[in-house]
């Protein structure tokens, strides 16, 4: 069975619905790829989200190095996703980003628990998590990516 990674954006979900989506998919570990894991939506900030997921047997990890820095996030927020994706692609292959990407690829190859990447954006096509999964597939050619 090829390695698999799921992605999910919580933009249209309340915390219970997010948990249900993850449980239904069989996810056991959620990696938060927001640069700043804060949210105006109750229950979606790092501490509260981690507690909620833990209550349902899902491990929570925050990996800031896989997040979009504010200067690049501006492009995504202003509907310039292509420009943002190009800048993020360069960013993710440098220094801490490349190390975090390589670490995640190694974990996925080593039979990691079923893992999902989390960000705010509901549409994976215009989210930086698509760039992350694209770069993971260069490291793991048979990686299956499933967007929830």
Secondary structure, DSSP 8 states (H G I E B T S, - for coil): ---EEEEEE-TT--HHHHHHHHHHHT--EEEE--SS---SSTT-SHHHHHHHHHHTT-EEEE-GGGS--HHHHHHHHTT-HHHHHHHHHHHHTSHHHHHHHHHHHHHHHTT---EEEEES-S-GGGSHHHHHHHHHHHHSTT-EEEE-
